[in-house]
Structure formats: C-alpha cells, structure tokens
Amino acid sequence: MIPFRRILFPVDYSESCNALAPYVKDMVRRFSGELTLVHAYGIEYSGHSGPNLTDSVVFDAAESTEEQRLRQYAIEIFPGQHIECLVKLGEPACVIESIVRHQGTDLVMLPTHGRGPIRRFLLGSITAKVLHDVTAAVWTVAGSSLVDHPPAGPYRSILCALDDSDEAETVLRASAVFARAYDARLSLVQVVEPPPPSLDIDVSRYRKDLIKAAQFRIRELKGTVGVDAPDAILDAMVTEGVLQEAYRQKADIIITGRGRVQTRISRMWSHLYRLVRESPCPVLSI
C-alpha cells in the first residue's frame, strides 16, 4: 500500500519495458523506495543447446549469463542507484507472484504488450495473470501508449475510479495519499451501468434511483476519508464511462480497485484489463 517502499520492475528488454523506466525512476524517487529488477527466463532462450538440457552446468551457465545481462541493464538504465537484481528460471507471471509473496513487494510496475484478444485468450497474458494473482498494487499501461508518447512528467491530474464494492474506501484513501505525494489534482468517478432494457418495465426510474444512491454513497465516502474532490456519477458502461472522464479530466493516471479477494469477480475487476488496454494513461490498481 502507499507509500510504496518496495517496488518490483520485471524486465524483458523490450521497447515497452525501456519506455517504462522513467516512470519507475520517478516512483522510486517520489517514495524513496527500494527497487528490485527481475528477469524471468526459459532455458530455450539461454543461448545453450545440447542433448542434456537438465545438466546443472547448462542451467548454471544460463543463470550466470542472464544475471550479467540484467546487472548491465541496471547500470545503463538506473545509473548510480542501488538496485537488487534477480533472475529466475520460470514462467514470468509465476516468478513475479513468488517474489511479491516472499519479499513483501508494495508495487509491481510493468507494461502490457496487448497482442489482441484472440492471442491473449489462447496464450494468456503476463499482465492479466499478475493483475489477478498478486496481492501488491500494480501499475501498468499499454505498451503502445508508452512507446508512442514520452513520459508526461509528474502526475498532475489523478482520476480515482470507484465502484460500489467494499474496497472503494481503500481505493479512495490510496488515491488521496498518491495525490498529496504529487501535489496533484484529484477527481472521482463512479459509473452506474444502466440496467438491461425491458419491454415490461420502465427502467428509467431505476436508473435515477441508482444514480442517487451512488451520489449519496460517494458523499459519505468523501466525508469518511476527509477528501474534498470533485466527483462525477455517470450513467454508462463502466469502461466507456471511466475513459470518458479520464479524457475530460486530462488524467495522467487512473487509480482503481482490483478486488481484495481476487477469486471473486468484482465489477471493476471484470472491466480492468480492457480499461488498461484502452486507457490513454497508466492505470494503478490497488
């Protein structure tokens, strides 16, 4: 939770990964955090081949090669900083989850490469697995947004996207702390999805009741947390509504929930990956 004291940056040496480095530097500096780089590799990429792939000599050589490469990357990208470098043989998402669990990581920062819905369905996504499996906060953004747009500098406009779950207060508190750390403008949004149309029932009055209930709840939350920030209650589909408000507020980052109990599909969780893929700015999920 914020402040982020232990930050994990998975490195795959891609263009998106390199483009994310300035954001990592900024986060480490802002919160005086400890930075750990991790690279997960497979034996097939180690540069070694031969009939005895299980030979310990081959594995040791692969680990040494990957370790040297990661340390050189740390020197080049984060010069003058004390950084822990870890290389692990294994599937990247599993490696990340293991490190988070054993080191007490507060924040994982990684891009999503966004290879399309069919490919993602067939092969899975490292980012999607991390979002679902890890207990730490996750900062992520579509790789294309990173590469195509230079870092915007310190966050000036922060959008907190809330829902009606129990974690909304936690998300709002985290957003308030983050906004204070960056001396940024905080705004809130809650999207009330319209009920499905029915031939037998006039749903318009139910929409009004849902919006009034959301307005009342967000006022209560702001009072409980002690936050004085403008809020918008939108009658829309969740992803479209949050993105609409992000563009309107010219948000530099969206902060939202992910579901404290991640085996339960919460409303925000069910929209989170699409939000990340289509967001014009990074998404920090608590």
N, C-alpha and C positions, 0 to 999 in steps of 0.2 A: 504494500500500500504506500501511498505518497506520504512522506518524501521517499524517493527511490534511492536506496543505499547500495543495492547490489543489482547491477544491470548486465544482462546477457545479450551478446550480439553474435548470432550464428553467421558464419562466414562461408560463402560458397564461391567467392571470387568473381561473381557475375557483375555485369554493368549496373544492375539494380542495387546489388549489395554495396558497390563502391559509392553509388549516388546517395545511399542512406547514411554513410559515415558522418557527414556534417551534422545530421540530426542527433546521432549518437554522441558525438563530441559535445554538442550543446546540452544534452540531457545530463551527461556526466558532470559537466562544469556547473550547471544550474543547481544540482542537488548534491554536489560533492560526493558523487557515487563512486563505487568500485566497479571497474569494468572487466568483464571476462569475455574473451573471444572463444568460440568453439567451432571446430570444423568436423563434421561427420563424414567419413569416407568409407568406400567399399573396396574390398581387396581387388576388384576388377579394374579399378581406376588408379591403383598404386604404382603402375609402371612396371610391375613384376609379372612374369608368367612362367609357367612350367607345370609339370605334372603333379608336383607335391604342393598344392595350394595351402594345405594345412600345416606345412612346415613352419615351425616357430621362427626360423631365421627369416623367412619371407615376410611374416607378419611384423617382426621387429624392424626389418628394413623399411617396410611400408610406413609404419608409425613414425620412424625417425625422419623419413622424407617429408611426410605431412606436417610434422612438428616444426621442422626447419622452415617450411614454406609459410606456415601460419605466423611464426615469430618474425619473419622478414616482412610479412604483410603488416603486422602490428607496428614495426619500426617505421615503415613507409607511410602508413595512413594515420597513425597516432604517435608522432614523434615526441619524445620526451615524457611520455606518460608511463606510469607503472601499470602494466596490464597482465592479467593472468591468461595464458593461452592453453587451451585444452583441445586435443584431437582424440576422437573416439571412432572406433570401427562400429558401424551400425546404421540403421535407418535414421535419417536426420531428426524426424519428429520424436522418435523414441529417445534418442540421445538428448535432445533438448529437455524433454519431460524429466528424464533421470537427473540431469544436472539441476534443474529447478527444484526438484524434490530434495536433493541431497545438500544443496548449497543455500537454500532459503532465498532464492532469487526473488527480487521485487518486481522486475520489469524485463520482458523479452522484447527486443526490437528487431523486426525482420520485414522484408518486402514480400508481397505475394506476386508471383510471376504471372498469374492469370492466364492460363493456357486455354481457356474456353470451357464451357460447361460439360461437353461430352468427354473431353480428355480428363477433366477433373473428376468426373463420375467414374471413369474406368480406372484411373491410376491413383486417385486420391490426391490430396493436396497437403503439403507440409504445413502451410499456414492454417488450413482448416483443422488439421489434427492438433496443432499447437493451441489454436483458439479453443478447441473442445477439451483438450486433455490437461493443460497446465493450470495451476492454481494462481500463478502470478499474473499481474496485469500484462497486456500485450499491446504494443504499439506497432501498427502495420499500415501499409499503404500500397496501392497497386504499383508494380514496378514501372509501368509506362509513365505514370504521373511523376515518379522520381526522376526518370531519365529525361523526360521532355521539359521539366520545369526545375530551375535551380532552387535551392533551399530558400524559403521565404524569410529566413532570419527568425528572431524570437517571436513566439506566438503573441499576437495582439488581439485576436478575436477568437474566443473559445465558445463552442456550442455544446451544451450538455443535453443529450437526448435521453429523455426519461420514459418509462412506461409505468404500468400500474402494479408492478411486482414489488415484493418486499425489499429488493435491493436498491430501489430508487433513492432512498435516503443515503445509502453508502455512496452511490454514484454522484449525487449532488454534493456531498461533503468532499469527495475527492476532487471534483471539478472546482469547487471553491478554493481548495488548497492550491491546486495547479494554477488557477487564475491569479492568486496572490503571488505565487512564486515568480510569475512572469509579468506581474503588474498589467494583466490583460483584461479586456472587457469580456464579461461572462454573460451569455444569454441562454435561455432554456427553451426546449421544445418538447411537447408531448403530442404524438399523433394518435388520434382516435379513429381507428378503422371503421368505416361505415358497416352496419350490419347488412347481410345479403338482401337484395330486393325480394319482396314477396308480393304475390298478386292478392293475397288475402289480408295483409296487414300494412297499414300506413307506417313505414319505418321512420318517417321524417321526425316525429316527435321523440322517438327513441334516440335519434341522433342528438337532438337538443339536450336530452337528459344526460347522455354520455358526456357531452362536452361540458355541461355544467358540473357534473361530478368530477371531471378531470381538472377543471378550473379551481374547484374547492380544494381538491387534494393537493394541487401544486402550491396553492397559497399556504396550506398547512405545512407542507414540506419546507417551504422557504422560511416560514416562521420558526420551525423546529431547528433548522440548521443555522438560521441567522443570516440568510442570504437575501440581498436586495438586488435582484437582477430581472431584466425584462423577460417575459415568457410569452410563448405562442402555443395555443392549442389548435391543432389543425385537424380538419375532417378530410382524411385522405388515406391512401395506402401507406404503410409505415415507411418503407424505403423512399418512396417518392416524396413524402412529406418532410422527412429529415433532410434529404438532399435539397429540396426546395428552400428550406430555411437556411441550410449551410451556404447556398449561393446568395441568398438575400442578406445574410449577416457577413458575407465575405469571410467565412470562418477559416482560420488557419489550422484548426484541429477539431475533431468531433470526439467527445468523451461520452461513452455509453456503457451499459452493463453487458454482462455476458452470461449471467446465471451463476449464482454462488454454488448451486448444486447442478453441475453440468450434465448429469444424467437426465435431468428434466429439461424438456424443450420449452424455454420461456419465450415470450413474444419477441423480445429484442434478439435473442439468440437465433430464432428462426429466420431473421432478416439480416443478421450481422454480416455474413460472408458477402452477400450481394451489396450491402452498404459499403463494405471495404473495397470491393471491385470497382464500384461506380463513383466513389467519393472523389471530389476534386482535391481533397486534403487528407492528411493522415487521420487514422481512427485509433483512439486509445480506448481499449475495452477493459473495464475494471472487473 
